[in-house]
Amino acid sequence: MSQAGALHNMKIRANFVSNSSSTSFTFCFKGEIDDLHRKIIDYQNYFYLAYDGYNWGSGSDYVFKCNALEVANAIQESYESKPIREWEEVKIENIDKLIADEKKALSAFLEEIDDVKRDSWMRKYDEETIKEMNDKIKKLERSKGKGLDKVLVIDFGDNHGVISGGDLGNAMDYEGRYIKIDEDDFVVFTEQNR
């Protein structure tokens, strides 16, 4: 099955398909990993997060918490580590490359759905997927227009993702999914991988 054909129950990401239950964070910035670390600290108020596990259905009354330094350090550690699986590699990419990859993925998806007769519920899903993919491309292009030239994408999850479990994975997955930073020097947006 092609990457696009598998989309009926999975999310597409640049160069691979994900079906994990995690939140994907796209950080657009200028510079290298130390610059990203500083930006997260500069915008620390966005990263002081807490959520009550009981209210989210975990059956626990434990409150999962994280802060900007924990987020920045975990990203830097993941970036500097050598993962076992290629898809777990955390890397900084040129924004032009990611835009091109996203456009290529959209084109492949459009070609795939054009070849297949879909039920009405599936056509609705296809329309939503096309909108999400176009929105992501627009966010990246808008970030590039601000002079931001680098991107780092990483997943946080309760039990999936590059950074998963514990206070950090849970807080970033369930509360961090609402982070939206759209400043001249830093853009952060999220995508649900569910």
C-alpha positions in Angstrom: 0.0 0.0 0.0 1.3 3.4 -0.8 2.0 6.1 1.8 -1.0 8.1 0.7 -3.3 5.0 0.5 -2.6 4.2 4.1 -4.0 7.6 5.2 -7.5 6.5 6.0 -6.3 5.6 9.5 -2.9 7.2 9.7 -1.3 10.7 9.6 1.2 11.5 7.0 4.4 13.3 8.0 7.3 14.4 5.7 8.8 11.1 4.5 6.8 8.7 6.6 3.4 7.7 7.9 2.6 7.8 11.6 -0.3 6.1 13.4 1.0 6.9 16.9 -1.1 8.6 19.5 1.1 11.6 20.1 1.3 15.3 19.4 3.8 16.4 16.7 5.4 19.8 17.4 6.9 21.8 14.5 9.4 24.5 15.7 10.4 27.1 13.1 13.3 29.3 14.0 16.6 30.7 12.9 20.0 29.0 13.8 20.9 25.7 15.3 19.9 23.6 18.3 21.3 26.0 20.9 19.2 28.8 19.2 16.1 26.7 19.5 16.9 26.0 23.1 17.1 29.7 23.8 13.8 30.4 22.0 12.0 27.9 24.1 13.3 29.6 27.2 12.5 33.0 25.8 8.9 31.9 25.3 8.8 29.8 28.5 5.3 30.8 29.6 3.9 28.6 26.8 5.7 25.6 28.2 4.7 25.7 31.8 2.0 23.0 31.5 0.0 20.8 33.8 -3.0 18.6 33.3 -5.0 16.3 35.6 -4.7 12.7 34.5 -8.0 11.8 36.0 -9.9 14.4 34.0 -8.4 12.9 30.8 -9.6 9.4 31.6 -6.4 7.9 32.8 -8.0 7.0 36.1 -5.2 8.7 38.0 -5.6 11.8 40.0 -1.9 12.6 39.3 -1.2 16.0 37.8 1.4 15.8 35.0 3.6 18.9 34.8 6.5 20.3 32.7 8.4 23.5 32.2 10.3 25.2 29.4 13.8 24.0 30.6 12.6 20.4 30.7 11.2 20.7 27.2 14.3 22.4 25.8 16.7 19.9 27.4 14.6 16.9 26.2 14.6 18.2 22.7 18.3 18.9 22.7 19.1 15.5 24.2 16.9 13.8 21.5 18.6 15.8 18.8 22.1 14.8 20.1 21.3 11.1 20.5 21.6 8.3 17.9 18.3 6.6 17.7 17.8 2.9 16.9 15.1 3.5 14.3 15.4 6.1 11.6 12.0 7.6 12.1 13.0 8.5 15.7 15.8 10.7 14.5 15.4 14.3 15.5 17.0 16.7 13.1 17.0 20.3 12.1 15.9 20.7 8.5 16.0 23.6 6.1 12.5 25.0 5.8 12.6 24.9 2.0 13.2 21.1 2.1 10.3 20.6 4.5 8.0 22.7 2.4 9.0 20.7 -0.7 8.5 17.4 1.1 5.0 18.5 2.3 4.0 19.6 -1.2 5.2 16.3 -2.6 3.2 14.4 0.1 0.1 16.4 -0.8 0.6 15.8 -4.5 1.0 12.0 -3.8 -2.1 12.0 -1.7 -4.2 13.9 -4.3 -3.0 11.4 -7.0 -3.8 8.4 -4.8 -7.4 9.5 -3.9 -8.0 10.5 -7.5 -7.5 6.8 -8.5 -9.9 5.4 -5.9 -13.6 5.5 -5.6 -14.4 6.6 -2.0 -17.5 6.3 0.1 -18.9 9.6 1.3 -17.5 9.3 4.8 -14.1 8.7 3.3 -14.4 11.7 0.9 -15.1 13.9 4.0 -11.9 12.5 5.6 -10.0 13.2 2.4 -11.2 16.8 2.3 -10.1 17.3 5.9 -6.7 15.7 5.2 -6.2 18.0 2.2 -7.1 21.0 4.3 -4.7 20.0 7.1 -1.9 19.4 4.6 -2.5 22.8 2.9 -2.7 24.6 6.2 0.7 23.1 7.3 2.3 24.2 4.0 0.9 27.7 4.5 2.2 27.9 8.1 5.7 26.8 6.9 5.6 29.4 4.0 4.5 32.1 6.4 7.4 31.2 8.7 9.8 31.3 5.9 8.4 34.8 5.0 9.5 35.9 8.5 13.0 34.9 7.7 12.9 31.6 9.8 15.0 29.1 7.9 15.1 26.0 10.1 12.6 23.5 11.3 12.7 20.8 13.9 9.7 18.4 14.2 9.4 16.1 17.2 6.6 14.0 18.8 5.6 14.0 22.5 3.2 11.4 23.7 1.7 9.7 26.6 3.1 6.3 25.4 4.2 7.0 21.8 6.5 9.6 20.3 10.2 10.3 20.5 9.6 11.8 24.0 6.9 9.7 25.7 5.5 9.0 29.1 6.1 10.6 32.4 5.3 14.2 33.3 7.0 15.6 30.1 5.5 13.3 27.5 2.0 13.5 29.0 1.9 17.2 29.7 3.2 18.1 26.2 0.9 15.6 24.5 -2.3 16.6 26.3 -1.8 20.3 27.1 1.0 21.2 24.7 -1.2 20.4 21.8 -2.8 23.8 22.3 0.5 25.7 21.9 0.4 28.2 19.1 3.3 30.6 18.8 3.4 32.9 15.8 6.0 35.5 16.4 8.5 37.2 14.1 11.4 35.2 15.6 9.7 31.9 16.5 6.8 29.8 15.3 5.4 26.7 16.9 2.4 24.7 15.8 1.1 21.2 16.5 -0.5 18.3 14.8 -2.4 15.4 16.3 -1.1 12.0 15.3 -4.3 10.0 16.2 
